[in-house]
Amino acid sequence: MKTNNRGRAGENEAKVKSRLQQLGLQLNGKRRFVQDDVEISVDESFTYDKRDYYVEIDSGNMAKLLAGQYMLLNELIPRLSSPPFFLVVHMYNGYNPERTLKNLRLLNRNLYGGTGIEFGAMHFDEFEDIGHDAGALLARVRPVQ
């Protein structure tokens, strides 16, 4: 299941969606959030244990863009009864998700006082270790923030 250096975004999205479905997750598709003339989207979404997860599939080593996306999601996602979760799945071979986590932790701490959307990041290759349990996936990506 190893990824190449930089697969095409559509192919990578299909791989991630297929793997999420193998975990028994019911996918809800892409989501868009709009306010005035500002819009941001995520590649996939699902609900698990009454919580909405918004998934971004990073095919191009784009930690800076993900930081901007996180900020816009914090502003545009309506806060309902259950808090949302932003999950980044990196596809770029050799990418260390800790880089993304450091960026998002800084934004959450400095801009949102620790009250921003919860987040997690992983590399697609980590799916191999999870088996077929969605709960194991979500436990792995929910770091201490």
Backbone as JSON Lines, residues from 0, in Angstrom:
{"i":0,"aa":"M","n":[0.82,-1.19,0.0],"ca":[0.0,0.0,0.0],"c":[0.87,1.26,0.0]}
{"i":1,"aa":"K","n":[2.16,1.11,-0.16],"ca":[3.06,2.26,-0.14],"c":[2.67,3.26,-1.23]}
{"i":2,"aa":"T","n":[2.82,4.54,-0.91],"ca":[2.5,5.59,-1.87],"c":[3.75,5.96,-2.65]}
{"i":3,"aa":"N","n":[3.53,6.51,-3.84],"ca":[4.67,6.98,-4.61],"c":[4.98,8.41,-4.17]}
{"i":4,"aa":"N","n":[5.94,9.03,-4.84],"ca":[6.33,10.37,-4.42],"c":[5.16,11.35,-4.45]}
{"i":5,"aa":"R","n":[4.41,11.35,-5.51],"ca":[3.3,12.28,-5.57],"c":[2.28,11.77,-6.56]}
{"i":6,"aa":"G","n":[1.31,11.01,-6.07],"ca":[0.26,10.5,-6.92],"c":[-0.7,11.61,-7.3]}
{"i":7,"aa":"R","n":[-1.48,11.35,-8.31],"ca":[-2.46,12.35,-8.71],"c":[-3.55,12.44,-7.65]}
{"i":8,"aa":"A","n":[-4.02,13.66,-7.44],"ca":[-4.96,13.92,-6.35],"c":[-6.2,13.03,-6.45]}
{"i":9,"aa":"G","n":[-6.78,12.9,-7.62],"ca":[-7.99,12.08,-7.77],"c":[-7.75,10.63,-7.43]}
{"i":10,"aa":"E","n":[-6.6,10.1,-7.84],"ca":[-6.25,8.72,-7.51],"c":[-6.05,8.56,-6.01]}
{"i":11,"aa":"N","n":[-5.4,9.52,-5.4],"ca":[-5.16,9.45,-3.95],"c":[-6.46,9.54,-3.17]}
{"i":12,"aa":"E","n":[-7.36,10.41,-3.6],"ca":[-8.66,10.51,-2.94],"c":[-9.39,9.18,-3.02]}
{"i":13,"aa":"A","n":[-9.35,8.53,-4.17],"ca":[-10.02,7.23,-4.33],"c":[-9.42,6.19,-3.38]}
{"i":14,"aa":"K","n":[-8.09,6.19,-3.23],"ca":[-7.44,5.24,-2.3],"c":[-7.9,5.47,-0.87]}
{"i":15,"aa":"V","n":[-7.92,6.73,-0.45],"ca":[-8.31,7.03,0.93],"c":[-9.77,6.68,1.15]}
{"i":16,"aa":"K","n":[-10.63,7.05,0.23],"ca":[-12.05,6.75,0.37],"c":[-12.29,5.24,0.45]}
{"i":17,"aa":"S","n":[-11.6,4.5,-0.39],"ca":[-11.74,3.04,-0.36],"c":[-11.31,2.49,0.99]}
{"i":18,"aa":"R","n":[-10.21,2.99,1.52],"ca":[-9.72,2.49,2.81],"c":[-10.67,2.87,3.95]}
{"i":19,"aa":"L","n":[-11.21,4.07,3.91],"ca":[-12.18,4.47,4.94],"c":[-13.42,3.58,4.88]}
{"i":20,"aa":"Q","n":[-13.85,3.24,3.7],"ca":[-15.01,2.35,3.56],"c":[-14.69,0.96,4.07]}
{"i":21,"aa":"Q","n":[-13.46,0.49,3.87],"ca":[-13.05,-0.81,4.4],"c":[-13.1,-0.83,5.92]}
{"i":22,"aa":"L","n":[-12.97,0.34,6.52],"ca":[-13.06,0.44,7.99],"c":[-14.51,0.48,8.46]}
{"i":23,"aa":"G","n":[-15.44,0.41,7.51],"ca":[-16.86,0.39,7.85],"c":[-17.47,1.77,7.99]}
{"i":24,"aa":"L","n":[-16.77,2.79,7.55],"ca":[-17.3,4.15,7.67],"c":[-18.22,4.47,6.5]}
{"i":25,"aa":"Q","n":[-19.33,5.1,6.81],"ca":[-20.28,5.57,5.8],"c":[-19.86,6.98,5.4]}
{"i":26,"aa":"L","n":[-19.36,7.14,4.18],"ca":[-18.83,8.42,3.74],"c":[-19.95,9.35,3.27]}
{"i":27,"aa":"N","n":[-19.78,10.63,3.58],"ca":[-20.78,11.64,3.22],"c":[-20.33,12.54,2.07]}
{"i":28,"aa":"G","n":[-19.13,12.31,1.55],"ca":[-18.65,13.08,0.4],"c":[-17.99,14.38,0.78]}
{"i":29,"aa":"K","n":[-17.63,15.12,-0.25],"ca":[-16.99,16.42,-0.06],"c":[-17.95,17.36,0.66]}
{"i":30,"aa":"R","n":[-17.4,18.3,1.39],"ca":[-18.21,19.31,2.08],"c":[-17.65,20.68,1.77]}
{"i":31,"aa":"R","n":[-18.56,21.62,1.57],"ca":[-18.19,23.01,1.33],"c":[-18.77,23.86,2.46]}
{"i":32,"aa":"F","n":[-18.01,24.86,2.85],"ca":[-18.45,25.8,3.88],"c":[-18.26,27.2,3.3]}
{"i":33,"aa":"V","n":[-19.32,28.0,3.37],"ca":[-19.32,29.3,2.73],"c":[-19.85,30.36,3.68]}
{"i":34,"aa":"Q","n":[-19.21,31.51,3.66],"ca":[-19.71,32.68,4.37],"c":[-19.36,33.89,3.52]}
{"i":35,"aa":"D","n":[-20.36,34.66,3.17],"ca":[-20.17,35.8,2.28],"c":[-19.49,35.3,1.0]}
{"i":36,"aa":"D","n":[-18.34,35.85,0.64],"ca":[-17.63,35.45,-0.57],"c":[-16.46,34.51,-0.29]}
{"i":37,"aa":"V","n":[-16.42,33.93,0.9],"ca":[-15.32,33.06,1.29],"c":[-15.83,31.62,1.32]}
{"i":38,"aa":"E","n":[-15.04,30.73,0.74],"ca":[-15.44,29.32,0.67],"c":[-14.22,28.43,0.92]}
{"i":39,"aa":"I","n":[-14.45,27.33,1.61],"ca":[-13.42,26.31,1.81],"c":[-14.12,24.95,1.74]}
{"i":40,"aa":"S","n":[-13.39,23.95,1.29],"ca":[-13.98,22.61,1.2],"c":[-13.01,21.59,1.74]}
{"i":41,"aa":"V","n":[-13.53,20.4,1.99],"ca":[-12.72,19.25,2.37],"c":[-13.02,18.12,1.39]}
{"i":42,"aa":"D","n":[-12.07,17.21,1.26],"ca":[-12.19,16.15,0.26],"c":[-13.2,15.07,0.61]}
{"i":43,"aa":"E","n":[-13.42,14.83,1.89],"ca":[-14.34,13.78,2.31],"c":[-14.84,14.1,3.7]}
{"i":44,"aa":"S","n":[-15.95,13.48,4.08],"ca":[-16.49,13.66,5.42],"c":[-17.22,12.39,5.84]}
{"i":45,"aa":"F","n":[-17.31,12.21,7.14],"ca":[-18.09,11.09,7.69],"c":[-18.46,11.43,9.12]}
{"i":46,"aa":"T","n":[-19.42,10.71,9.62],"ca":[-19.83,10.85,11.02],"c":[-19.53,9.52,11.71]}
{"i":47,"aa":"Y","n":[-18.92,9.61,12.88],"ca":[-18.6,8.43,13.66],"c":[-18.85,8.75,15.12]}
{"i":48,"aa":"D","n":[-19.6,7.92,15.77],"ca":[-19.89,8.11,17.19],"c":[-20.42,9.52,17.45]}
{"i":49,"aa":"K","n":[-21.34,9.95,16.59],"ca":[-22.05,11.24,16.7],"c":[-21.11,12.45,16.55]}
{"i":50,"aa":"R","n":[-20.0,12.26,15.87],"ca":[-19.06,13.35,15.65],"c":[-18.77,13.48,14.16]}
{"i":51,"aa":"D","n":[-18.74,14.7,13.65],"ca":[-18.45,14.94,12.24],"c":[-16.94,15.06,12.03]}
{"i":52,"aa":"Y","n":[-16.44,14.28,11.08],"ca":[-15.03,14.3,10.69],"c":[-14.92,14.86,9.29]}
{"i":53,"aa":"Y","n":[-13.99,15.79,9.12],"ca":[-13.73,16.41,7.83],"c":[-12.32,16.03,7.41]}
{"i":54,"aa":"V","n":[-12.21,15.37,6.26],"ca":[-10.96,14.76,5.84],"c":[-10.38,15.54,4.66]}
{"i":55,"aa":"E","n":[-9.12,15.92,4.79],"ca":[-8.37,16.52,3.69],"c":[-7.27,15.54,3.29]}
{"i":56,"aa":"I","n":[-7.19,15.26,1.99],"ca":[-6.2,14.32,1.47],"c":[-5.11,15.14,0.8]}
{"i":57,"aa":"D","n":[-3.94,15.14,1.4],"ca":[-2.83,15.99,0.95],"c":[-1.91,15.18,0.03]}
{"i":58,"aa":"S","n":[-1.98,15.5,-1.26],"ca":[-1.16,14.79,-2.25],"c":[0.14,15.5,-2.55]}
{"i":59,"aa":"G","n":[0.34,16.71,-2.06],"ca":[1.47,17.49,-2.53],"c":[2.34,18.13,-1.49]}
{"i":60,"aa":"N","n":[2.42,17.59,-0.27],"ca":[3.35,18.15,0.71],"c":[3.03,19.62,0.99]}
{"i":61,"aa":"M","n":[1.8,19.9,1.38],"ca":[1.29,21.27,1.47],"c":[0.93,21.7,2.89]}
{"i":62,"aa":"A","n":[1.86,21.58,3.82],"ca":[1.57,21.92,5.21],"c":[1.09,23.36,5.37]}
{"i":63,"aa":"K","n":[1.65,24.29,4.6],"ca":[1.24,25.7,4.73],"c":[-0.19,25.9,4.29]}
{"i":64,"aa":"L","n":[-0.57,25.25,3.19],"ca":[-1.95,25.37,2.74],"c":[-2.91,24.74,3.73]}
{"i":65,"aa":"L","n":[-2.52,23.65,4.35],"ca":[-3.37,23.0,5.35],"c":[-3.58,23.9,6.55]}
{"i":66,"aa":"A","n":[-2.57,24.68,6.91],"ca":[-2.72,25.63,8.02],"c":[-3.77,26.67,7.68]}
{"i":67,"aa":"G","n":[-3.75,27.19,6.47],"ca":[-4.76,28.15,6.05],"c":[-6.14,27.52,6.0]}
{"i":68,"aa":"Q","n":[-6.21,26.3,5.54],"ca":[-7.49,25.59,5.49],"c":[-8.04,25.41,6.9]}
{"i":69,"aa":"Y","n":[-7.18,25.06,7.84],"ca":[-7.6,24.89,9.23],"c":[-8.19,26.2,9.78]}
{"i":70,"aa":"M","n":[-7.53,27.3,9.48],"ca":[-8.05,28.6,9.96],"c":[-9.42,28.89,9.36]}
{"i":71,"aa":"L","n":[-9.59,28.67,8.08],"ca":[-10.88,28.93,7.44],"c":[-11.96,27.99,7.97]}
{"i":72,"aa":"L","n":[-11.62,26.73,8.18],"ca":[-12.6,25.8,8.74],"c":[-13.05,26.26,10.12]}
{"i":73,"aa":"N","n":[-12.13,26.75,10.92],"ca":[-12.49,27.25,12.25],"c":[-13.48,28.41,12.16]}
{"i":74,"aa":"E","n":[-13.37,29.19,11.13],"ca":[-14.27,30.34,10.97],"c":[-15.59,29.97,10.31]}
{"i":75,"aa":"L","n":[-15.59,28.96,9.45],"ca":[-16.76,28.7,8.61],"c":[-17.61,27.5,9.02]}
{"i":76,"aa":"I","n":[-17.06,26.57,9.75],"ca":[-17.87,25.41,10.15],"c":[-18.78,25.83,11.3]}
{"i":77,"aa":"P","n":[-20.08,25.63,11.13],"ca":[-20.98,25.95,12.24],"c":[-20.74,25.0,13.41]}
{"i":78,"aa":"R","n":[-20.7,25.54,14.6],"ca":[-20.49,24.72,15.8],"c":[-21.83,24.21,16.28]}
{"i":79,"aa":"L","n":[-22.04,22.95,16.08],"ca":[-23.3,22.32,16.47],"c":[-23.1,21.6,17.8]}
{"i":80,"aa":"S","n":[-23.96,20.67,18.08],"ca":[-23.91,20.0,19.38],"c":[-22.64,19.17,19.57]}
{"i":81,"aa":"S","n":[-22.13,18.57,18.5],"ca":[-20.88,17.81,18.66],"c":[-19.76,18.54,17.95]}
{"i":82,"aa":"P","n":[-18.58,18.58,18.56],"ca":[-17.47,19.32,17.95],"c":[-16.94,18.6,16.71]}
{"i":83,"aa":"P","n":[-16.57,19.34,15.67],"ca":[-16.01,18.72,14.47],"c":[-14.57,18.3,14.69]}
{"i":84,"aa":"F","n":[-14.07,17.47,13.79],"ca":[-12.69,17.0,13.83],"c":[-12.11,17.1,12.42]}
{"i":85,"aa":"F","n":[-10.94,17.7,12.28],"ca":[-10.26,17.87,11.01],"c":[-9.15,16.82,10.91]}
{"i":86,"aa":"L","n":[-9.26,15.93,9.93],"ca":[-8.31,14.84,9.75],"c":[-7.57,15.03,8.43]}
{"i":87,"aa":"V","n":[-6.25,15.09,8.5],"ca":[-5.42,15.22,7.32],"c":[-4.75,13.87,7.05]}
{"i":88,"aa":"V","n":[-4.88,13.39,5.81],"ca":[-4.21,12.16,5.39],"c":[-3.19,12.55,4.33]}
{"i":89,"aa":"H","n":[-1.92,12.37,4.66],"ca":[-0.84,12.71,3.74],"c":[-0.52,11.53,2.83]}
{"i":90,"aa":"M","n":[-0.31,11.84,1.56],"ca":[0.0,10.8,0.58],"c":[1.45,10.86,0.1]}
{"i":91,"aa":"Y","n":[2.11,11.95,0.31],"ca":[3.46,12.16,-0.22],"c":[4.43,11.21,0.47]}
{"i":92,"aa":"N","n":[5.17,10.43,-0.3],"ca":[6.08,9.43,0.24],"c":[7.12,10.07,1.16]}
{"i":93,"aa":"G","n":[7.23,9.54,2.36],"ca":[8.22,10.02,3.31],"c":[7.79,11.24,4.11]}
{"i":94,"aa":"Y","n":[6.59,11.73,3.89],"ca":[6.15,12.93,4.61],"c":[5.89,12.58,6.07]}
{"i":95,"aa":"N","n":[6.37,13.41,6.97],"ca":[6.14,13.22,8.4],"c":[4.96,14.08,8.84]}
{"i":96,"aa":"P","n":[3.83,13.48,9.21],"ca":[2.65,14.25,9.61],"c":[2.88,15.16,10.8]}
{"i":97,"aa":"E","n":[3.95,14.93,11.55],"ca":[4.23,15.79,12.7],"c":[4.42,17.24,12.27]}
{"i":98,"aa":"R","n":[4.9,17.46,11.08],"ca":[5.05,18.83,10.56],"c":[3.69,19.53,10.52]}
{"i":99,"aa":"T","n":[2.7,18.86,10.01],"ca":[1.34,19.43,9.97],"c":[0.82,19.63,11.38]}
{"i":100,"aa":"L","n":[1.0,18.64,12.24],"ca":[0.5,18.75,13.61],"c":[1.12,19.94,14.33]}
{"i":101,"aa":"K","n":[2.42,20.19,14.14],"ca":[3.06,21.34,14.78],"c":[2.43,22.64,14.31]}
{"i":102,"aa":"N","n":[2.19,22.75,13.02],"ca":[1.57,23.96,12.49],"c":[0.16,24.18,13.07]}
{"i":103,"aa":"L","n":[-0.62,23.12,13.09],"ca":[-2.0,23.24,13.58],"c":[-2.04,23.49,15.08]}
{"i":104,"aa":"R","n":[-1.12,22.87,15.82],"ca":[-1.05,23.14,17.27],"c":[-0.75,24.61,17.54]}
{"i":105,"aa":"L","n":[0.19,25.17,16.79],"ca":[0.53,26.58,16.97],"c":[-0.68,27.47,16.69]}
{"i":106,"aa":"L","n":[-1.38,27.22,15.6],"ca":[-2.56,28.02,15.28],"c":[-3.64,27.86,16.34]}
{"i":107,"aa":"N","n":[-3.88,26.63,16.76],"ca":[-4.92,26.4,17.77],"c":[-4.58,27.11,19.07]}
{"i":108,"aa":"R","n":[-3.34,27.03,19.48],"ca":[-2.91,27.66,20.73],"c":[-2.92,29.18,20.62]}
{"i":109,"aa":"N","n":[-2.29,29.72,19.58],"ca":[-2.09,31.17,19.49],"c":[-3.3,31.94,18.99]}
{"i":110,"aa":"L","n":[-4.07,31.34,18.1],"ca":[-5.23,32.05,17.53],"c":[-6.54,31.72,18.23]}
{"i":111,"aa":"Y","n":[-6.66,30.49,18.69],"ca":[-7.95,30.04,19.24],"c":[-7.89,29.69,20.72]}
{"i":112,"aa":"G","n":[-6.77,29.97,21.36],"ca":[-6.66,29.7,22.79],"c":[-6.93,28.26,23.15]}
{"i":113,"aa":"G","n":[-6.62,27.34,22.22],"ca":[-6.84,25.92,22.49],"c":[-8.27,25.46,22.25]}
{"i":114,"aa":"T","n":[-9.14,26.34,21.75],"ca":[-10.54,25.98,21.55],"c":[-10.89,25.77,20.08]}
{"i":115,"aa":"G","n":[-9.88,25.72,19.2],"ca":[-10.15,25.5,17.78],"c":[-10.62,24.08,17.54]}
{"i":116,"aa":"I","n":[-10.96,23.83,16.29],"ca":[-11.38,22.5,15.89],"c":[-10.28,21.5,16.22]}
{"i":117,"aa":"E","n":[-10.67,20.37,16.81],"ca":[-9.69,19.31,17.07],"c":[-9.2,18.78,15.73]}
{"i":118,"aa":"F","n":[-7.98,18.26,15.71],"ca":[-7.38,17.84,14.46],"c":[-6.46,16.66,14.69]}
{"i":119,"aa":"G","n":[-6.15,15.99,13.61],"ca":[-5.18,14.92,13.61],"c":[-4.61,14.78,12.22]}
{"i":120,"aa":"A","n":[-3.45,14.16,12.12],"ca":[-2.82,13.93,10.82],"c":[-2.11,12.59,10.83]}
{"i":121,"aa":"M","n":[-2.09,11.96,9.68],"ca":[-1.42,10.68,9.54],"c":[-0.96,10.53,8.1]}
{"i":122,"aa":"H","n":[-0.06,9.58,7.87],"ca":[0.33,9.24,6.52],"c":[-0.52,8.04,6.08]}
{"i":123,"aa":"F","n":[-0.85,8.01,4.81],"ca":[-1.68,6.92,4.29],"c":[-1.11,5.55,4.61]}
{"i":124,"aa":"D","n":[0.2,5.42,4.6],"ca":[0.83,4.13,4.88],"c":[0.49,3.6,6.27]}
{"i":125,"aa":"E","n":[0.11,4.48,7.19],"ca":[-0.26,4.05,8.54],"c":[-1.56,3.25,8.55]}
{"i":126,"aa":"F","n":[-2.36,3.35,7.5],"ca":[-3.6,2.58,7.43],"c":[-3.33,1.08,7.51]}
{"i":127,"aa":"E","n":[-2.16,0.65,7.04],"ca":[-1.83,-0.77,7.04],"c":[-1.83,-1.35,8.45]}
{"i":128,"aa":"D","n":[-1.48,-0.54,9.43],"ca":[-1.36,-1.02,10.81],"c":[-2.69,-1.03,11.56]}
{"i":129,"aa":"I","n":[-3.72,-0.51,10.97],"ca":[-4.96,-0.29,11.7],"c":[-5.91,-1.48,11.64]}
{"i":130,"aa":"G","n":[-5.79,-2.3,10.62],"ca":[-6.72,-3.41,10.47],"c":[-8.04,-2.9,9.91]}
{"i":131,"aa":"H","n":[-9.14,-3.36,10.47],"ca":[-10.46,-2.98,9.95],"c":[-11.32,-2.33,11.01]}
{"i":132,"aa":"D","n":[-10.71,-1.54,11.87],"ca":[-11.42,-0.92,12.98],"c":[-11.35,0.6,12.9]}
{"i":133,"aa":"A","n":[-12.48,1.22,12.59],"ca":[-12.53,2.68,12.5],"c":[-12.15,3.32,13.83]}
{"i":134,"aa":"G","n":[-12.53,2.71,14.92],"ca":[-12.19,3.25,16.24],"c":[-10.69,3.32,16.45]}
{"i":135,"aa":"A","n":[-9.96,2.31,15.96],"ca":[-8.5,2.3,16.08],"c":[-7.89,3.44,15.27]}
{"i":136,"aa":"L","n":[-8.42,3.69,14.09],"ca":[-7.95,4.81,13.28],"c":[-8.13,6.13,14.03]}
{"i":137,"aa":"L","n":[-9.31,6.35,14.53],"ca":[-9.62,7.63,15.16],"c":[-8.89,7.8,16.48]}
{"i":138,"aa":"A","n":[-8.63,6.72,17.19],"ca":[-7.84,6.8,18.42],"c":[-6.4,7.2,18.08]}
{"i":139,"aa":"R","n":[-5.9,6.72,16.98],"ca":[-4.52,7.02,16.58],"c":[-4.35,8.48,16.19]}
{"i":140,"aa":"V","n":[-5.33,9.06,15.55],"ca":[-5.16,10.43,15.01],"c":[-5.61,11.52,15.97]}
{"i":141,"aa":"R","n":[-6.08,11.17,17.15],"ca":[-6.53,12.19,18.09],"c":[-5.43,12.48,19.09]}
{"i":142,"aa":"P","n":[-4.45,13.31,18.68],"ca":[-3.32,13.59,19.56],"c":[-3.71,14.54,20.68]}
{"i":143,"aa":"V","n":[-2.86,14.59,21.68],"ca":[-3.03,15.58,22.73],"c":[-2.71,16.95,22.12]}
{"i":144,"aa":"Q","n":[-3.66,17.86,22.24],"ca":[-3.49,19.16,21.59],"c":[-3.27,20.2,22.64]}
